[in-house]
Amino acid sequence: MLKYYTGNIYPSEDTIFVFGSNPEGIHGAGSAKVALFYFGAIYGQGEGLQGSSYGLPTTILDYDSYGWIPFDGKMPLEEITEYIRRMYKCAKENPDKKFKVAYRNQPNEKTLCGYTGAQLQSCFKNAGPIPDNVWFSKEWFDSGNLE
């Protein structure tokens, strides 16, 4: 049965903040920056458990003379789905933790990774059975796209 949280995610002993990341672990914006400052994310680690957070790669970066910037090409949805499968495996290995996914965008609203809420929701749905300890925002829960 799907579970949801309301409002913002706050640090708690039983909470893992699941944030959109990039493979390089450059946590410079959005939920990645929140994870870095409040949930123990490790700069330079793009995927996996980090403090009380979990880096979920959803964005490709490219380096230019100004620094790290979002790349014009998007990470393929199939690749994001595979990263979600790995996050689900980690959630199953840590049943005492609530893995709260930090996406709240509406189905037609794009995130920093360039995909809409509906596109990302389909990745979470297609990654396999959603573990009982993976929680989504009320906004995503109410969309009905995860069932």
Residue pairs with C-beta under 8 A, 6 or more apart in sequence:
1 132
2 130
2 136
2 141
2 146
2 147
3 98
3 132
3 133
3 134
3 135
3 136
4 135
4 136
4 137
4 138
4 140
4 141
5 98
5 100
5 135
5 136
5 137
5 138
6 137
6 138
9 15
9 17
9 100
9 102
11 17
11 38
11 39
11 52
12 52
14 96
14 97
14 98
15 52
15 97
15 98
15 100
16 49
16 52
16 53
16 54
16 91
16 94
16 97
16 98
16 99
16 100
17 31
17 34
17 35
17 38
17 39
17 52
17 53
17 54
17 100
17 102
18 53
18 54
18 56
18 87
18 99
18 100
18 101
18 102
18 134
19 27
19 30
19 31
19 32
19 34
19 35
19 39
19 41
19 53
19 54
19 55
19 56
19 102
20 30
20 31
20 32
20 56
20 57
20 58
20 59
20 102
20 103
20 111
20 112
20 113
21 27
21 32
21 35
21 41
21 46
21 47
21 55
21 56
21 57
21 58
21 59
22 32
22 46
22 57
22 58
22 59
22 60
22 61
23 46
23 47
23 57
23 60
23 61
24 44
24 46
24 61
24 68
25 41
25 42
25 43
25 44
25 45
25 46
25 47
25 55
26 32
26 43
26 44
26 61
26 68
27 33
27 35
27 36
27 41
27 43
27 55
28 68
29 112
30 111
30 112
31 102
31 103
32 41
32 55
34 102
35 41
35 50
35 53
35 55
35 102
36 43
39 50
39 51
39 52
39 53
40 50
40 51
40 52
40 53
41 50
41 51
41 53
41 55
42 50
42 51
45 55
46 55
46 57
47 55
47 56
47 57
47 83
47 86
48 54
48 55
48 86
48 90
49 90
49 94
54 87
54 90
54 99
56 83
56 84
56 87
56 101
57 75
57 79
57 80
57 83
58 75
58 80
58 83
58 111
58 113
58 115
58 120
59 70
59 71
59 75
59 112
59 113
59 114
60 70
60 71
60 73
60 74
60 75
61 68
61 69
61 70
61 71
62 68
62 69
62 70
62 71
62 72
63 69
70 112
70 113
70 114
74 113
74 114
74 115
75 113
77 115
77 119
77 122
77 123
80 113
80 115
80 120
80 123
81 123
81 126
81 127
82 127
84 123
84 124
84 127
85 127
85 128
87 99
87 134
88 127
88 128
88 129
88 130
88 131
88 134
90 99
91 97
91 99
91 131
91 133
91 134
92 131
92 133
94 133
95 132
95 133
97 133
98 133
98 135
99 131
99 133
99 134
99 135
100 135
100 136
101 124
101 134
101 135
101 136
101 137
101 140
102 137
103 111
103 117
103 120
103 136
103 137
103 140
104 137
104 139
104 140
105 111
105 116
105 117
105 120
105 139
106 117
106 139
106 143
107 116
107 117
107 118
107 121
107 143
107 145
108 116
108 117
108 118
109 116
109 117
110 116
111 117
111 120
113 120
117 139
117 140
117 143
117 145
118 143
118 145
121 140
121 143
121 145
121 146
122 145
124 130
124 136
124 146
125 145
125 146
125 147
130 146
136 146
140 146
